[in-house]
């Protein structure tokens, strides 16, 4: 039975929201709300919470719930919010996804089931996993195809799931040669690939856009900068998009290759958005040298993040 067309399509820049902690590593929900307000003011088309760059792997279930409720209530429909509901268990992932939908999530993002370095399941079980989640909800599912899962997802398999599983329509591709995989996926899946998306902090953004990406899930500190690339690109002003990509690529590179998930919090703290850039242990604090390099490069670009809270 063919899938019904979606009622709404999500495109544009959907950065990952960091989970904000105080100096002792406890949730700082007021800081969380300020981070969200900044990201919306800086031009985000939507947001993603509880992702890997949100440190979802250091949160308790109760803390996940508190963050999800706080963000969705505070956003109050200003922009669509994607909630990451990844879990090895089909049952737990489905329950998380149903809860996110009930609270107003626009979409859920789910990695294929994995646990640790060695626990994997065969392709048939991955298919059943996503079907189980889809059967529990009516909002779209985004497959996060990233190396951290250690689970190869072939283009034919992804295209098959897009054709056969009702709510599976978005695909964030973060593997090596991402653009080639996006292009092949669009060719294989056609109209069922509703949302081919770029990820990995936009390090491959131009190539992914050329391959057909319609969305980008980036770090959370400079959606205004990413939109200087994507807005002209989607408007057909390619030269302007390339020029902007050249300007912003050093900062994108610093985040993706040097600082990782700490970059967003460092930039937000530097600009007065949040009071602390705490990473929860055992993640180490960023070394002062790459932090200084990050801020130096960012200042040359004058992103909103460095001015928003001052």
C-alpha positions in Angstrom: 0.0 0.0 0.0 1.6 3.4 -1.0 2.3 5.9 1.6 0.0 8.9 1.9 1.7 12.3 1.3 2.7 14.2 4.3 0.6 17.2 5.4 3.7 19.4 6.2 7.2 19.4 5.0 10.1 20.5 7.2 13.1 22.3 5.5 15.9 24.7 6.4 18.2 25.0 9.4 17.3 22.9 12.5 20.2 23.2 14.9 20.8 20.9 17.9 20.0 22.5 21.2 22.6 21.9 23.9 21.5 20.7 27.3 22.5 23.4 29.7 23.9 22.6 33.1 25.0 24.7 36.0 28.5 24.8 37.5 27.8 21.6 39.4 26.4 19.7 36.4 22.8 20.0 37.3 20.1 20.9 34.8 19.8 24.7 34.4 16.3 25.0 32.9 16.3 28.8 32.9 19.6 28.7 30.9 18.0 26.1 28.7 15.1 28.5 27.9 17.6 31.3 27.1 19.5 29.1 24.8 16.3 28.2 22.9 15.2 31.9 22.7 18.6 32.8 21.3 18.5 30.0 18.7 15.1 31.2 17.5 16.1 34.8 17.5 19.2 33.8 15.4 17.0 32.5 12.6 16.5 28.7 13.3 13.7 27.3 11.2 13.3 24.6 13.9 15.2 23.0 16.7 16.3 19.5 17.7 16.6 18.5 21.4 18.1 15.5 23.2 20.5 14.6 20.4 24.1 13.4 20.7 25.3 17.0 20.7 22.8 17.6 23.5 24.7 15.1 25.6 21.6 12.9 25.7 23.8 10.0 26.7 24.5 11.5 30.2 20.9 12.3 31.1 18.6 10.2 33.2 15.1 9.4 31.9 13.7 11.9 34.4 16.1 14.6 33.2 15.1 13.8 29.6 11.5 14.4 30.5 12.2 17.6 32.3 14.2 19.0 29.4 11.6 17.9 26.8 8.7 19.4 28.7 10.6 22.7 29.5 11.6 23.2 25.8 8.4 22.3 24.2 6.3 24.4 26.6 8.7 27.3 26.3 8.9 27.2 22.5 5.1 27.1 22.4 4.9 26.5 18.7 7.2 29.3 17.6 9.2 26.8 15.6 8.9 23.0 15.1 10.9 20.9 17.5 12.4 17.5 16.7 12.9 15.3 19.7 15.6 12.6 19.6 14.1 9.4 21.0 16.9 6.9 20.2 17.0 3.7 22.3 18.1 0.1 21.7 14.7 -1.1 22.8 11.8 -0.9 20.3 9.3 -0.6 23.1 11.2 2.2 24.9 11.9 4.1 21.7 8.2 3.9 20.8 7.1 5.0 24.2 9.6 7.9 24.1 8.3 8.9 20.6 4.7 8.7 21.7 5.4 10.9 24.7 7.2 13.5 22.5 4.3 13.6 20.1 1.8 14.1 22.9 3.9 17.1 24.1 3.9 18.7 20.7 7.0 17.5 18.9 6.9 17.9 15.2 9.1 14.9 14.5 11.3 12.4 16.2 14.9 11.5 15.3 16.0 7.9 15.8 19.2 6.1 15.3 19.1 2.4 14.3 19.3 0.1 17.4 22.8 -0.3 18.9 24.4 -0.7 22.3 28.0 -0.3 23.1 30.7 -1.5 20.7 29.3 -4.9 19.8 25.5 -5.2 20.3 23.9 -4.9 16.8 20.8 -6.5 15.2 20.3 -7.7 11.6 18.6 -5.7 8.9 15.2 -7.4 9.4 15.2 -6.4 13.0 16.1 -2.8 12.2 13.2 -2.7 9.8 10.8 -4.1 12.5 12.3 -1.6 15.0 11.4 1.4 12.8 8.0 -0.1 11.9 7.2 -0.5 15.6 8.1 3.1 16.3 6.1 4.3 13.3 3.0 2.3 14.4 3.1 4.2 17.8 2.9 7.7 16.4 1.6 9.8 13.5 4.4 12.4 13.2 7.4 11.9 10.9 10.5 9.9 11.8 14.0 11.0 10.9 16.6 8.2 10.5 19.9 9.4 11.8 22.5 7.6 9.7 25.7 8.3 11.7 28.9 6.3 12.3 28.4 6.3 16.1 25.8 3.6 15.7 28.3 1.3 13.9 25.3 0.0 11.9 25.6 0.1 8.1 22.3 1.3 6.4 22.4 0.7 2.7 20.7 2.9 0.2 18.4 0.2 -1.0 17.4 -0.6 2.6 16.7 3.0 3.5 14.7 3.5 0.3 12.7 0.4 1.1 11.8 1.6 4.6 10.9 5.0 3.1 8.4 3.3 0.7 6.9 0.8 3.2 7.0 2.4 6.7 4.3 5.0 7.1 6.0 7.8 9.0 9.6 7.2 7.9 10.4 10.1 5.6 13.4 12.1 6.8 17.1 11.0 6.6 20.0 12.8 8.2 23.1 11.4 6.5 26.4 11.8 8.5 28.5 9.0 7.1 31.7 9.4 5.0 30.8 10.4 1.4 27.5 11.8 2.7 26.7 13.7 -0.5 27.1 10.6 -2.6 24.7 8.7 -0.3 22.2 11.5 -0.3 22.2 11.6 -4.1 21.8 7.9 -4.4 19.0 7.8 -1.7 17.0 10.5 -3.5 17.4 8.6 -6.8 16.4 5.3 -5.2 13.5 6.6 -3.1 12.1 9.4 -5.2 9.2 11.2 -3.6 9.2 9.0 -0.5 12.5 10.7 0.5 10.7 13.7 1.8 13.5 15.1 3.8 17.1 14.4 2.7 19.1 16.3 5.3 22.7 17.3 5.9 24.2 16.8 9.4 27.6 16.7 11.1 27.7 20.4 11.9 27.5 21.4 8.2 31.1 20.3 7.5 29.8 18.8 4.2 27.0 21.4 3.6 27.7 22.6 0.1 28.3 19.2 -1.3 25.1 17.9 0.5 23.0 20.8 -0.9 24.3 20.0 -4.4 23.3 16.4 -3.8 19.7 17.5 -3.0 19.6 18.1 0.8 16.7 20.2 1.8 17.5 20.6 5.5 20.6 20.9 7.7 21.0 19.9 11.3 23.9 21.8 12.6 25.5 22.9 15.9 23.4 25.4 17.8 25.6 28.5 18.1 25.3 30.2 14.7 22.1 29.4 12.7 22.4 33.0 11.4 25.7 32.0 9.7 24.3 28.8 8.3 21.4 30.6 6.9 23.7 33.0 5.0 24.6 29.8 3.1 21.3 28.0 2.8 19.0 31.0 2.1 20.8 32.2 -1.1 21.4 28.6 -2.2 17.7 27.7 -2.1 16.9 31.1 -3.8 19.2 30.1 -6.7 22.0 32.5 -5.8 24.8 29.9 -5.9 27.7 32.3 -6.0 26.5 34.1 -2.9 26.0 30.7 -1.1 29.6 29.7 -2.0 31.0 32.9 -0.8 29.2 32.6 2.5 30.3 29.0 2.9 33.9 30.1 2.4 33.5 32.7 5.2 31.9 30.3 7.7 33.8 27.1 6.9 36.7 27.9 9.3 34.3 28.2 12.2 32.3 25.1 11.1 35.6 23.2 10.8 36.7 24.3 14.3 33.5 23.1 15.8 33.4 19.8 13.9 37.1 18.9 14.0 38.5 20.6 17.1 35.9 21.4 19.7 32.9 19.1 19.2 29.8 19.5 21.2 31.6 21.9 23.6 31.8 24.6 20.9 28.1 25.6 21.1 28.2 26.1 24.9 31.5 28.0 24.8 30.1 30.4 22.2 26.9 30.8 24.1 28.7 31.5 27.3 31.0 34.0 25.6 28.0 35.9 24.4 26.1 35.9 27.7 23.4 33.5 26.5 24.1 30.9 29.2 26.0 31.3 32.5 28.0 28.1 32.4 29.4 25.9 29.6 29.6 22.8 31.8 29.9 19.5 30.1 28.7 16.6 32.3 31.4 14.2 33.4 33.1 12.1 32.2 33.2 14.6 29.3 36.2 16.8 29.8 36.1 20.6 29.7 37.5 22.1 26.5 41.2 23.0 26.6 41.7 26.8 26.8 43.8 26.8 23.5 41.1 25.5 21.1 38.5 27.5 23.0 40.5 30.7 22.3 40.9 29.7 18.7 37.2 29.1 18.4 36.2 32.5 19.8 38.9 34.3 17.7 37.5 32.9 14.5 33.9 33.5 15.6 34.6 37.2 16.4 35.7 37.8 12.8 32.3 36.7 11.6 30.2 38.6 14.2 27.6 36.0 14.8 24.5 36.9 16.9 25.6 34.5 19.6 28.4 36.8 20.7 26.1 39.8 21.0 22.7 38.3 22.1 23.2 38.3 25.8 25.4 41.4 26.2 
